[in-house]
Each structure stands twice: as C-alpha cells, then as structure tokens.
Amino acid sequence: MKGYIYNTILTALTALALSACNGRATTGTTSVTPTTDTLVAAPTFNADSAMSYLRRQCDFGPRVPGTAAHRACGEWISRTFAATGARTADHNTTVRGYDGKEMPCRNIMAFANPDAGPRILITAHWDSRAWADNDPDADNHRTPVPAANDGASGIAVMLELARLIADMPPAIGVDFVCFDAEDQGHPQWDDSYDDEADEAGFWCLGSRAWAEEAFSRGYTARFAINLDMVGGRGARFAVEGYSQRSAPSVAQLVWAKAALLGHDDIFTNTTGGYVMDDHVSVIQLANIPAIDIIPNVDDPRSSFGRTWHTLSDTPDAIDPDILAAVGQTLLQVIYSMK
C-alpha cells in the first residue's frame, strides 16, 4: 500500500477535526451525556430527499474504484456535502486488491457544524462491488453490482443528515467519512478463495488506510456509527457483535431512540453476529468506540438480504421507510447530545 496523500484542504482543517493528542481515545467512553429516555426536538428526516441522493449515485453506474463512474460520483458526493455548508476534504491513497493489482482509493470527508467542540463520526462506504458473485445467475458473477443498498444507502442517509444539520445546527459537530474500497474482497468464484485470510486482507481497505492516518494525526471523536445496507426492504438491525464489545452504551442509545420512535420492529432487541466491516477499522486502528448498523435477516441466501452482491441491488429494492427509520433515529441521537 502506498503512502497517504491528503489534499490541501485537510491541512487547513487539522486544527478543527484532527485535534492534537498524545494518546489513544478511551474506547467505550464518551464525554457527552445523551438523553435516552425521551425524544428531543430534531429535524424531520426526508426520505424522498434521501432517495434522490441514492438514485443519483446509482445513475453514475457501478462505482468500482478506478472507473469513470467512480471518479464522477466521488466528485458529486464531495460537491453535495459542500453545498450543505460542510467543510470537505479528501484522503487519497492507493490500495492493493486481492489479485495484487493496485486501485485508487478516495475517502471523502465532510465536517458539519465545524465550529462545535464535541464531535461524533458517522461513516459509510461508497464503492460498488466489482462482481455480483452472490447473484443466483452464475452468468452475472463477474458483472459489477449496482450497489443501491450496499453502498449508496448509507451515503444517502449521511447527505440528508448533513443537509438538515445545516438548517438546524445541533450542540455537537458531526464528521462524515465516505469510505472507499470497502467491497473489493476476494470473489466467491475464485478457486483460491480463503475466507479467513480474505477477511484479514482485502475487505475494508479504505477505512483501514483512513483510520491509520487519522490516528497518526491525532484525530478523535466521541464515538462512531457506521451505516451499511440501511435501506433494503425487510431490513432488520440487531446489535452487531463488535459494536456491543466496543461501544455498548452507544448501541443502547441508538436502539433506545429507535424504540421511542416506534421502530423497534426494525431495530430489534437482539444481538447479531460479528461482522468484519468498516467500523472494525475505526475501533482497532483509530481506537474510537464504534457501532455498525447493518442488517441481520433470516434469509437462506444471505443474512444481509436477498439483493446482497447481486444485480438486484437497485433503487427499486430500497424501502424509503427503512431509510427514514435509520435517519430519524440518528437525528435523535445527534440532537440528544449536550
């Protein structure tokens, strides 16, 4: 993996978002006291707006690193965050895929309510998987995934949050990071596939690079929430295993707010399995307590839902009500911080 290249905007933002510190953040703690037992005044999440952000990403085509669609969509994401008034910056690097080939990696950062002191981090990945290797039709296994849910949904929620925060600033700052190269792990059709080695080597490449650099620069946040596949029809979110270990109080806060909003049928009061996702990079390499909002459904094809890594992962398979449930829950979390 090559060295990290930050653009000049990040240097100007260092005092703001990468506050100097000599030690690691204390995992599992927070210096802000949220309100968990009541709803607070917060903006209303607009599912139609979020859907427009989701469709716009998909209109570029699959956002596979190194492609024209990837470059164009990345520019659009950065501009759209900037249009909300958030300060933006890039973390650019080069990562090596499972096949040994290098690919460009662009982690897009946006800092909402930048003058606020306490800050939380919300993340999602924006790349599309290069192969629909879980598609029921084997002829599609080498075709890129449209990635409406597995990528675009989390970014759409974050863009809508940034828009609303600009109109009604909360007491805290919110940092958004759109991770690249999350979904380029070893394809199932490759005979040399080794799941254990692959988990350690070829997934979540962008978040690993970002987390290492963020830690080296002294970046910290009270906690982080990662969004992955947060719009699929029938999605149900159990508390993921690494999340429970890293930040149980944050998971409790999120699931409590969802229940108060009447979304306890979506944010289920159950514990799911351990998922190797971008939040693990944040926990282990940036040492920031983090949770993952990710589906855990009862489906024979995948616990992530029927569209996971298939050509059916299109905007038509997205439920705006699921996006709204996730988005409104996050708004409750954000505006409950004192």
C-alpha positions as CSV (number, residue, x, y, z in Angstrom):
1,M,0.0,0.0,0.0
2,K,1.4,3.4,-0.9
3,G,1.6,6.4,1.3
4,Y,-1.3,8.6,2.1
5,I,-2.0,11.8,0.2
6,Y,-4.2,14.4,1.8
7,N,-5.3,17.4,-0.2
8,T,-4.5,20.9,1.0
9,I,-8.0,21.4,2.5
10,L,-7.2,18.8,5.2
11,T,-4.2,20.7,6.3
12,A,-6.4,23.8,7.0
13,L,-8.8,21.6,8.8
14,T,-6.3,19.9,11.0
15,A,-6.9,22.2,14.0
16,L,-10.6,21.7,13.6
17,A,-11.0,18.0,13.0
18,L,-7.7,16.3,13.9
19,S,-7.2,17.7,17.3
20,A,-3.8,17.0,18.7
21,C,-3.4,14.3,21.3
22,N,-0.6,12.2,22.6
23,G,-2.6,9.1,23.5
24,R,-5.4,7.0,22.1
25,A,-9.1,7.8,22.7
26,T,-10.6,5.8,25.6
27,T,-12.5,3.1,23.9
28,G,-16.1,2.7,25.0
29,T,-16.5,6.1,26.8
30,T,-17.9,9.5,25.8
31,S,-17.7,12.9,27.4
32,V,-21.2,13.9,26.4
33,T,-24.4,12.9,28.2
34,P,-27.2,11.9,25.8
35,T,-30.8,11.8,26.7
36,T,-32.0,8.2,26.1
37,D,-35.5,8.0,27.7
38,T,-37.3,10.8,25.8
39,L,-37.5,12.2,22.3
40,V,-35.9,15.5,21.7
41,A,-36.5,18.3,19.2
42,A,-34.9,17.4,16.0
43,P,-35.4,18.0,12.2
44,T,-37.6,15.6,10.3
45,F,-35.7,13.2,8.0
46,N,-36.9,13.5,4.4
47,A,-37.0,10.0,2.8
48,D,-37.8,11.5,-0.6
49,S,-34.6,13.6,-0.4
50,A,-32.6,10.6,0.7
51,M,-33.9,8.6,-2.2
52,S,-33.0,11.2,-4.6
53,Y,-29.4,11.1,-3.3
54,L,-29.4,7.3,-3.6
55,R,-30.7,7.3,-7.2
56,R,-28.2,9.9,-8.2
57,Q,-25.4,7.7,-7.1
58,C,-26.8,4.8,-9.0
59,D,-27.2,6.9,-12.1
60,F,-23.5,7.1,-12.4
61,G,-23.4,3.3,-12.8
62,P,-21.4,0.9,-10.6
63,R,-18.8,2.9,-8.6
64,V,-16.0,0.4,-8.9
65,P,-12.6,2.0,-7.9
66,G,-10.7,3.2,-10.9
67,T,-13.7,3.6,-13.3
68,A,-15.1,6.8,-14.8
69,A,-18.3,6.2,-12.8
70,H,-16.4,6.1,-9.6
71,R,-14.5,9.3,-10.3
72,A,-17.6,11.2,-11.4
73,C,-19.7,10.0,-8.4
74,G,-16.9,10.9,-6.0
75,E,-16.8,14.4,-7.3
76,W,-20.6,14.6,-6.9
77,I,-20.6,13.3,-3.3
78,S,-17.9,15.9,-2.3
79,R,-19.8,18.8,-4.0
80,T,-23.1,17.8,-2.5
81,F,-21.6,17.7,1.0
82,A,-20.0,21.1,0.3
83,A,-23.3,22.5,-0.8
84,T,-24.7,21.9,2.7
85,G,-22.1,24.1,4.1
86,A,-19.9,21.3,5.4
87,R,-16.2,21.6,5.1
88,T,-14.8,18.9,2.9
89,A,-11.5,17.1,2.4
90,D,-10.2,14.0,0.8
91,H,-7.9,11.2,2.0
92,N,-6.4,9.8,-1.2
93,T,-4.2,6.7,-1.4
94,T,-3.6,3.5,-3.4
95,V,-4.6,0.1,-2.2
96,R,-3.8,-3.4,-3.5
97,G,-6.6,-5.7,-4.3
98,Y,-6.9,-9.5,-3.8
99,D,-5.3,-10.0,-7.2
100,G,-2.3,-7.9,-6.5
101,K,-3.4,-5.0,-8.6
102,E,-3.4,-1.5,-7.3
103,M,-6.5,0.6,-7.2
104,P,-7.1,4.2,-6.4
105,C,-8.8,4.9,-3.1
106,R,-10.6,8.1,-2.2
107,N,-12.1,8.5,1.3
108,I,-14.3,11.6,1.2
109,M,-14.7,13.6,4.4
110,A,-17.2,16.3,5.4
111,F,-17.3,18.2,8.7
112,A,-20.8,19.5,9.6
113,N,-21.3,22.2,12.2
114,P,-17.5,22.6,12.1
115,D,-17.1,25.2,14.9
116,A,-18.7,22.9,17.5
117,G,-16.4,21.3,20.1
118,P,-17.6,17.8,20.9
119,R,-17.8,15.7,17.7
120,I,-19.2,12.3,16.6
121,L,-18.3,10.4,13.5
122,I,-20.7,8.8,11.0
123,T,-19.4,6.6,8.2
124,A,-20.5,4.5,5.2
125,H,-18.8,3.1,2.1
126,W,-19.5,4.5,-1.3
127,D,-17.8,2.0,-3.7
128,S,-19.6,-0.7,-5.6
129,R,-18.5,-4.3,-5.6
130,A,-16.9,-5.3,-8.9
131,W,-18.6,-8.7,-9.1
132,A,-22.1,-9.8,-8.4
133,D,-20.7,-13.0,-7.1
134,N,-23.8,-13.9,-5.0
135,D,-26.2,-13.5,-7.8
136,P,-28.5,-16.5,-8.4
137,D,-27.5,-16.5,-12.1
138,A,-23.8,-17.6,-12.5
139,D,-23.6,-15.6,-15.7
140,N,-23.8,-12.4,-13.7
141,H,-21.0,-13.3,-11.2
142,R,-18.4,-11.1,-13.0
143,T,-20.7,-8.2,-13.5
144,P,-20.4,-5.1,-11.2
145,V,-23.1,-4.6,-8.6
146,P,-25.5,-1.6,-8.9
147,A,-25.0,-1.1,-5.2
148,A,-28.1,0.8,-4.3
149,N,-28.3,-0.7,-0.8
150,D,-24.7,-1.9,-0.4
151,G,-23.1,1.5,-0.7
152,A,-25.5,4.2,-1.8
153,S,-28.0,3.9,1.0
154,G,-25.6,4.8,3.7
155,I,-24.2,7.8,1.7
156,A,-27.7,8.9,1.0
157,V,-28.6,9.0,4.7
158,M,-25.4,10.9,5.5
159,L,-26.1,13.5,2.8
160,E,-29.6,14.1,4.1
161,L,-28.3,14.4,7.7
162,A,-25.7,17.0,6.5
163,R,-28.5,19.0,4.8
164,L,-30.7,19.0,7.9
165,I,-27.8,19.8,10.3
166,A,-27.0,22.9,8.2
167,D,-30.5,24.2,8.7
168,M,-30.7,23.4,12.4
169,P,-27.2,23.1,13.9
170,P,-27.0,20.7,16.9
171,A,-24.9,21.2,20.0
172,I,-22.2,18.9,18.7
173,G,-20.3,18.6,15.4
174,V,-20.7,15.7,13.1
175,D,-17.9,14.4,10.9
176,F,-18.8,12.2,7.9
177,V,-16.4,9.9,6.2
178,C,-17.4,8.1,3.0
179,F,-15.0,5.1,2.8
180,D,-13.8,3.7,-0.5
181,A,-12.6,0.2,-1.4
182,E,-14.7,-1.5,1.2
183,D,-16.3,-4.1,-1.0
184,Q,-13.5,-5.4,-3.2
185,G,-12.7,-8.5,-1.3
186,H,-12.0,-11.9,-2.9
187,P,-14.8,-13.0,-5.2
188,Q,-16.5,-16.3,-4.4
189,W,-15.9,-17.6,-7.9
190,D,-12.1,-17.6,-7.5
191,D,-11.0,-21.1,-6.6
192,S,-8.3,-19.8,-4.3
193,Y,-10.8,-18.1,-2.1
194,D,-9.8,-18.3,1.6
195,D,-12.4,-16.6,3.8
196,E,-10.3,-16.2,6.9
197,A,-7.3,-14.8,5.0
198,D,-9.6,-12.6,2.9
199,E,-11.2,-11.0,6.0
200,A,-7.8,-10.0,7.1
201,G,-6.5,-8.8,3.8
202,F,-8.9,-7.5,1.2
203,W,-12.1,-6.0,2.7
204,C,-12.4,-2.5,4.1
205,L,-9.2,-1.3,2.5
206,G,-10.3,2.4,2.5
207,S,-11.3,2.5,6.2
208,R,-8.1,0.8,7.2
209,A,-6.0,3.4,5.4
210,W,-8.1,6.3,6.7
211,A,-8.1,5.0,10.3
212,E,-4.3,4.6,10.4
213,E,-3.7,8.1,9.1
214,A,-6.4,9.6,11.3
215,F,-4.8,8.1,14.4
216,S,-1.3,9.2,13.4
217,R,-2.7,12.8,13.1
218,G,-4.4,12.7,16.4
219,Y,-8.0,12.6,15.2
220,T,-10.6,11.6,17.8
221,A,-14.3,11.5,18.1
222,R,-16.7,10.7,21.0
223,F,-17.9,7.6,19.1
224,A,-18.6,6.5,15.6
225,I,-21.6,5.0,13.8
226,N,-21.1,3.0,10.6
227,L,-24.0,2.6,8.1
228,D,-24.1,-0.4,5.8
229,M,-27.0,-1.6,3.7
230,V,-29.5,0.6,5.6
231,G,-32.3,0.8,3.0
232,G,-33.2,-2.8,1.9
233,R,-36.8,-4.0,2.0
234,G,-37.4,-6.1,5.1
235,A,-34.2,-5.0,6.8
236,R,-33.8,-5.7,10.5
237,F,-30.9,-4.5,12.6
238,A,-29.7,-6.5,15.5
239,V,-26.8,-5.2,17.7
240,E,-23.6,-6.4,15.9
241,G,-21.0,-8.2,18.0
242,Y,-18.0,-5.9,17.6
243,S,-20.4,-3.0,18.3
244,Q,-21.5,-4.5,21.6
245,R,-17.9,-5.1,22.6
246,S,-16.6,-1.7,21.6
247,A,-19.4,0.7,22.4
248,P,-22.4,-0.9,24.3
249,S,-23.6,2.4,25.6
250,V,-23.8,3.8,22.1
251,A,-25.6,0.8,20.8
252,Q,-28.1,1.1,23.7
253,L,-28.6,4.8,22.9
254,V,-29.3,4.1,19.2
255,W,-31.6,1.2,19.8
256,A,-33.4,3.1,22.6
257,K,-34.1,6.1,20.3
258,A,-35.3,3.8,17.6
259,A,-37.8,2.2,20.0
260,L,-39.1,5.6,21.2
261,L,-39.7,6.4,17.5
262,G,-41.7,3.2,17.1
263,H,-39.0,1.4,15.1
264,D,-38.3,-1.4,17.4
265,D,-39.6,-3.8,14.7
266,I,-36.6,-2.6,12.6
267,F,-34.0,-2.1,15.3
268,T,-34.7,-5.4,17.0
269,N,-33.8,-6.1,20.7
270,T,-31.5,-8.9,19.8
271,T,-27.7,-9.5,19.4
272,G,-26.4,-10.4,16.0
273,G,-23.1,-12.0,14.9
274,Y,-19.7,-10.4,14.4
275,V,-19.3,-8.6,11.0
276,M,-16.0,-7.6,9.6
277,D,-17.0,-4.1,8.4
278,D,-15.5,-0.6,8.3
279,H,-16.3,0.1,12.0
280,V,-13.7,-2.5,12.9
281,S,-11.0,-0.4,11.3
282,V,-12.3,2.6,13.3
283,I,-12.2,0.6,16.5
284,Q,-8.9,-1.2,16.1
285,L,-6.8,1.4,14.2
286,A,-8.2,4.8,15.1
287,N,-9.2,3.4,18.6
288,I,-12.6,5.2,18.5
289,P,-15.6,3.3,20.0
290,A,-17.9,2.4,17.1
291,I,-21.0,0.5,16.2
292,D,-22.3,-0.8,12.9
293,I,-25.9,-0.5,11.8
294,I,-26.1,-3.5,9.4
295,P,-28.9,-6.0,8.5
296,N,-29.2,-9.3,10.2
297,V,-32.2,-11.0,8.5
298,D,-33.3,-14.6,8.2
299,D,-32.7,-15.4,4.6
300,P,-31.1,-18.5,3.1
301,R,-29.1,-16.6,0.5
302,S,-27.6,-14.1,2.9
303,S,-28.2,-12.6,6.4
304,F,-27.7,-9.2,4.6
305,G,-30.8,-9.7,2.4
306,R,-31.6,-11.1,-1.0
307,T,-30.0,-8.3,-3.0
308,W,-26.6,-8.6,-1.4
309,H,-23.8,-8.8,-4.1
310,T,-26.4,-9.4,-6.8
311,L,-27.6,-7.4,-9.8
312,S,-30.9,-6.9,-7.9
313,D,-29.3,-4.3,-5.7
314,T,-31.1,-1.5,-7.4
315,P,-33.1,1.5,-6.2
316,D,-36.3,-0.5,-6.8
317,A,-35.3,-2.8,-3.9
318,I,-35.0,0.1,-1.5
319,D,-37.7,0.9,1.1
320,P,-37.8,4.6,1.8
321,D,-39.4,3.9,5.2
322,I,-36.3,1.9,6.3
323,L,-34.1,4.9,5.2
324,A,-36.3,7.2,7.2
325,A,-36.2,4.9,10.3
326,V,-32.4,4.9,10.3
327,G,-32.1,8.6,9.5
328,Q,-34.6,9.8,12.1
329,T,-33.0,7.6,14.7
330,L,-29.6,9.1,14.0
331,L,-31.1,12.6,14.2
332,Q,-32.5,11.8,17.7
333,V,-29.0,10.6,18.7
334,I,-27.3,13.7,17.3
335,Y,-29.8,16.2,18.9
336,S,-29.8,14.4,22.2
337,M,-26.1,15.2,22.8
338,K,-25.5,18.1,25.2
